[in-house]
Amino acid sequence: MRLGIQARLSGQTGNVIDDLLEHARVTERHGLDLWIGQGLDVDSVTALTIAAREAPALSVGVSVVPAYSRHPVNTAVQALTAQAATGGRFTLGVGVSHQIMVEGVYGISYTKQLRQMREYLEILMPLLHGHQIDYTGEVFSAHTTRSPVAVPGATPPRVLVAAMGTRMLELTGQLADGTTLWMVGPKTLADHVVPTITKAADAADRPTPEVMAGLTVCVTSDPDTARAVAGREFAIYKSLPAYQAMFEREGAGGAEDLTVVGDEEQVAEQIRRLEDLGATSAMFAVYGTDEEQHRTLALLSELARSN
């Protein structure tokens, strides 16, 4: 199972690209993949492309580009450019984001999420695989037969959708390469995510989809304190409906109940369990004291190199 780190750039006081390059060097040194989200602090695809050029053994991915904010033709061109620049080490994550972002920041109505993502993928996926399209949809349209999308040297990047609900997982299994999860616990992974997306992919005669688990992690001698810290640092997810639904399904109150925490042996066992339950890769947000983060990175590095 591939393992990666989610770099948190918000709150940095220096140059954000310099900070990301340091993350990239550390992550590459540990044999891990590097992921960042798309907020308003940096353009993630651009930044990750720079990072991967500076760290030639590093695989990178964005989790996720908000689909409401970028036309799929532009996303295809940008993703293919990143794939060419990194020599095939880029993964594109896309998602519908959240109402607070789509309506509050972009001023776009947060409606028809499933329709929006279906049309997005029906345009994006063919373009990434070298096909031109003449497509008129309800939300998006794209016509590239006369002005083709073509990035020399690019191979199709993997596309993971931030899918957690049943219908979005089914759509992802039908059209994309897999799902990128966040704050989804092991019970929900095994009972809901993996069977739903796998069944949809099988019905569409597509390859077995990737399922990337995403959780917080802390190797520590004080798990109770680490859980409390996770609850405070990642409290925002309790206020977002998509994550509330996953917490309820899991029987969890918040991040404090989902964090991967304990000593080295305990954390390693929890990560192996994610793989046993159907995760094909995992992305972790490392938190805690400097000592705890050092221990966590050392363990993740050991596990990644043993795969």
C-alpha positions, 0 to 999 in steps of 0.5 A: 500500500502506497503511503503519503503525507498531506502537507498543511501550508495554511498559517505558514509565515514564510514563502509558501513555495519555499515551505512546500519545497522543504516538505517535498525534500523531507517527504522524498527522503522518507520514501513517501508521496506528497499531497496538498489540498486546494485552498486559497493559499497556493495553486496546488497543481502549480506548486506540486509541479514545482516541488516534484521537479525539485524532488525527482523521486517524489510522487505528488497529488492534489486532494482536491481541486474544487470542480465548481471553480475550474472548467474541466477543459482547463483542468485537463490542460493543467493536469496534463502539463503537470504530468508531463513536467513531473514525468508521470508522478502527478495524481489529480484529485477532484471534488465538489467541495463544500457549500461554504466554499462554493457559495461563500467564496465563489458565489456559485450555487451549490446545487446539482452536485452529482450532475456537476461531477458527472459532466465534469468527468465525462469531459475531463476523462476523455481529454486526459486520455487523448480524445477530443469531445463535442459535449453539451451538458446541463452544467458544462459544455466543451467542444475541442474538436477544432481546438484540440487539447494536446500536451506533448509528453504527457501521459494520462494522470490518475483521477481520484474523486472525493466521493463518500456518499453512495451515488458519488461513489457509484459515479466514481466507480463508473468514470474515474480511477478511484476515490480520495477519502478524508476523515472516513473511518475503518468501519465505513471504509469496509462496509460502505466505500469499498463495496459500493465503488467496487461494485460500480466499477465492476458493472461498468467493466472498469479496473478495480478502483483505487481507494485512498484512505485519508486520516490524521496520525500521531505516534505517541506515548500519550494517546489520550492527549493526542486524541484531544489535540486532533479534536481541536486541530481538526474541529472544522470537519464537524461543521461540514455536512459531508463529514458529519454524515461519515462521522455518523455512519462510523459512530464517531464524534469527530477527528478525535475518534478517527485519528490513527494514534498510539505507539509504533506497533499500534499505529502500524497495526492500524495502518495495516488494517486499513489495507486489509479493509480495502484501502489501496493507498493512504494519505496522512496528516501528521500532527503532534509535538516535534518529537511525535512528528519525528517518530511518526515520519520514521514509522511511515517511512519504514512501512512505505519502504517495506511495501 
